[in-house]
Amino acid sequence: MPRRNYKKKEIKPDLIYKNKDVAKLINYVMRDGKKTVAEKLVYSAFDMIKKQKLNPLEVLHKALDNVAPLQEVKPRRIGGASYLVPIETRASRRLFLALNWLIEAAMSRSNREYRRFDQKLYKELMDAYQGQGEAVAKRKQVEKLAEANRAFAHFRW
């Protein structure tokens, strides 16, 4: 833990949509500091969503709501035993997990159907928007684990 308080960096909204969630998505997609490449990939996926006559911001926010977990488990060591204690997920962590799970699910899609990352991201966003896909399955798995360990909720402090 830091010895003194630190100020959390304020993220600037992206240039086209003026939205902080889109800016975070771009930053998480970015590899090796190549932000323009990440922007092109994300905006390309959003253009594909526009071709479906849908609002990309609406699709992104609904997808994030469908992927972000309400509860997760945190291991606590009590009396020589480790218990998985279910805790509510903070809003900032929910966004972090949802964006990471979306990107991981997009990366793990097979190369047969979609070769480029922007196509994979588009498909994963649309699946999450409809409540399907690997990222939504990950959320269900995490929440199921939290529900199964509800008996240890009294260890939360």
C-alpha positions as CSV (number, residue, x, y, z in Angstrom):
1,M,0.0,0.0,0.0
2,P,1.2,3.5,-0.8
3,R,2.4,5.5,2.2
4,R,0.6,8.6,1.0
5,N,-2.5,9.2,-0.9
6,Y,-2.2,9.4,-4.6
7,K,-4.3,11.3,-7.1
8,K,-6.0,9.1,-9.6
9,K,-5.2,10.2,-13.2
10,E,-8.1,11.8,-14.9
11,I,-8.7,10.2,-18.3
12,K,-9.6,12.5,-21.2
13,P,-12.6,11.5,-23.5
14,D,-11.8,10.2,-27.0
15,L,-11.8,12.6,-29.9
16,I,-14.7,11.3,-32.0
17,Y,-17.3,10.2,-29.5
18,K,-16.3,12.4,-26.6
19,N,-16.7,9.4,-24.2
20,K,-14.4,8.2,-21.4
21,D,-15.4,4.6,-21.8
22,V,-14.4,4.6,-25.5
23,A,-11.1,6.2,-24.4
24,K,-10.5,3.5,-21.9
25,L,-11.3,0.8,-24.5
26,I,-8.8,2.4,-26.8
27,N,-6.2,2.5,-24.0
28,Y,-6.8,-1.2,-23.2
29,V,-6.5,-2.2,-26.8
30,M,-3.3,-0.3,-27.2
31,R,-0.1,-2.3,-27.4
32,D,3.5,-0.9,-27.1
33,G,2.2,2.7,-26.9
34,K,0.8,2.7,-30.4
35,K,-2.4,4.6,-29.7
36,T,-3.2,5.6,-33.3
37,V,-3.3,1.9,-34.2
38,A,-5.6,1.1,-31.3
39,E,-7.9,4.1,-32.3
40,K,-8.1,2.8,-35.8
41,L,-9.1,-0.7,-34.6
42,V,-11.7,0.5,-32.2
43,Y,-13.2,3.1,-34.6
44,S,-13.2,0.5,-37.4
45,A,-15.2,-1.9,-35.1
46,F,-17.6,1.0,-34.3
47,D,-18.0,1.7,-38.1
48,M,-19.1,-1.9,-38.6
49,I,-21.7,-1.4,-35.8
50,K,-22.9,1.8,-37.6
51,K,-23.4,-0.3,-40.8
52,Q,-25.8,-2.4,-38.8
53,K,-27.8,0.9,-38.2
54,L,-27.0,0.8,-34.4
55,N,-25.5,3.5,-32.2
56,P,-22.0,2.4,-31.3
57,L,-22.0,4.1,-27.9
58,E,-25.3,2.4,-27.0
59,V,-24.0,-1.0,-28.1
60,L,-20.8,-0.5,-26.0
61,H,-22.6,0.6,-22.9
62,K,-25.1,-2.3,-23.1
63,A,-22.3,-4.7,-23.8
64,L,-20.4,-3.4,-20.7
65,D,-23.5,-3.8,-18.6
66,N,-23.9,-7.4,-19.8
67,V,-20.2,-8.2,-19.1
68,A,-19.5,-6.3,-15.9
69,P,-19.8,-8.6,-12.8
70,L,-21.8,-7.5,-9.8
71,Q,-19.9,-9.7,-7.4
72,E,-16.5,-11.4,-7.3
73,V,-14.6,-13.5,-4.9
74,K,-11.5,-12.5,-2.9
75,P,-9.4,-15.0,-1.0
76,R,-9.1,-14.4,2.7
77,R,-6.8,-16.4,5.0
78,I,-8.5,-17.1,8.3
79,G,-7.1,-19.5,10.9
80,G,-4.8,-21.4,8.5
81,A,-7.5,-21.9,5.8
82,S,-8.2,-19.8,2.7
83,Y,-11.8,-18.9,2.0
84,L,-13.1,-17.4,-1.2
85,V,-15.2,-14.5,0.2
86,P,-17.8,-12.9,-2.1
87,I,-17.5,-9.1,-2.3
88,E,-19.4,-6.5,-4.3
89,T,-17.4,-5.2,-7.2
90,R,-16.6,-1.4,-7.3
91,A,-17.7,0.5,-10.3
92,S,-14.2,1.2,-11.5
93,R,-13.2,-2.4,-11.2
94,R,-16.4,-3.5,-13.0
95,L,-15.4,-1.4,-16.0
96,F,-11.8,-2.6,-15.9
97,L,-12.9,-6.3,-15.8
98,A,-15.6,-5.8,-18.5
99,L,-13.2,-4.1,-20.9
100,N,-10.4,-6.7,-20.3
101,W,-12.8,-9.6,-20.7
102,L,-14.2,-8.2,-23.9
103,I,-10.7,-7.7,-25.4
104,E,-9.5,-11.1,-24.2
105,A,-12.5,-12.8,-25.7
106,A,-12.0,-10.9,-29.0
107,M,-8.3,-11.9,-29.1
108,S,-9.2,-15.6,-28.4
109,R,-11.6,-15.8,-31.4
110,S,-10.5,-18.1,-34.1
111,N,-8.7,-16.8,-37.1
112,R,-10.8,-18.8,-39.6
113,E,-13.9,-16.6,-39.5
114,Y,-12.3,-13.3,-38.7
115,R,-8.6,-12.4,-39.5
116,R,-8.4,-8.8,-38.3
117,F,-8.8,-7.7,-34.6
118,D,-11.3,-5.0,-35.5
119,Q,-13.6,-7.7,-36.9
120,K,-13.2,-9.8,-33.8
121,L,-13.8,-6.9,-31.5
122,Y,-17.0,-6.0,-33.5
123,K,-18.3,-9.6,-33.3
124,E,-17.5,-9.8,-29.5
125,L,-19.2,-6.4,-28.9
126,M,-22.3,-7.5,-30.8
127,D,-22.4,-10.9,-28.9
128,A,-22.0,-9.1,-25.6
129,Y,-24.7,-6.6,-26.6
130,Q,-27.1,-9.6,-27.2
131,G,-26.0,-11.2,-23.9
132,Q,-24.0,-14.0,-25.5
133,G,-20.3,-14.7,-26.1
134,E,-17.2,-15.6,-24.2
135,A,-17.1,-12.4,-22.1
136,V,-20.6,-12.9,-20.9
137,A,-19.9,-16.5,-20.0
138,K,-16.9,-15.3,-18.0
139,R,-19.1,-13.0,-16.0
140,K,-21.6,-15.8,-15.3
141,Q,-18.8,-18.0,-14.2
142,V,-17.4,-15.4,-11.8
143,E,-20.9,-14.6,-10.3
144,K,-21.7,-18.3,-10.0
145,L,-18.5,-18.8,-8.0
146,A,-19.4,-15.8,-5.8
147,E,-22.9,-17.3,-5.3
148,A,-21.5,-20.7,-4.4
149,N,-19.3,-19.2,-1.7
150,R,-22.0,-17.0,-0.2
151,A,-21.7,-19.1,3.0
152,F,-18.3,-17.3,3.7
153,A,-19.8,-13.8,3.3
154,H,-19.5,-13.2,7.0
155,F,-15.7,-13.1,6.6
156,R,-16.1,-9.8,4.7
157,W,-14.7,-6.9,6.5
